[in-house]
Structure formats: C-alpha cells, structure tokens
Amino acid sequence: MSKVVQFPPVENHGWHCFSQSLCIVLAKQNFSNEFQVLMLKRMEVAFKELDFSYSMNLNLPTEHIEQVTKQMSVLTKLLQQRTTKLLLSRLEIEIELAKSQGYH
C-alpha cells in the first residue's frame, strides 16, 4: 500500500501566520510602522530561505504506515523548532542592523 506523506504537514500556515505574529511582537515593542515594514520585508526573505517542504510517495506495507507517520511527525516538529530558532536569531540580527542604520 502506498501513502503520500506531506512534509511538513499541510496545516503549516506559513508566512502569513509568522508575519502576523511578527507584527504583534514589533508593535508591543513600540517600533515605528516604518521599522515594522522593514522587518517584514527582511524577515520574509529569511522565511523563504528557510522554508522547506517535500512530498514523499512511500510504498509501505500497511503495518509500517503508522510507525513511519509517527516518526515523520516527530521529525517535522523538530525541524519546525529548529527553523523557529533560526528565524528568531535572524530577527534579533535584523533588528540590531536596522537600529544601527537609523531606523527606530
């Protein structure tokens, strides 16, 4: 039996969800609208650089599908956590860079 495994899962909301969260964080820190727009532009580039998806068509015996699906879920979660850490690190750098360039 074959099963298509979407990686990461379809429920990933992507850039839209991330950008909304970013706007909230930046607004709470009282950054100007100009600063927020700049961060959104820069972080969209970073987000797209780190975005990853891959579909696998696995021809597995029925008894292995559940195990493989569980392991793919674990891998997906770990990669999403890693990507989030990388994006947050990049955001910190972009904020410092923008401040040094005179944005507030």
Disulfide bonds with the S-S distance in Angstrom:
none
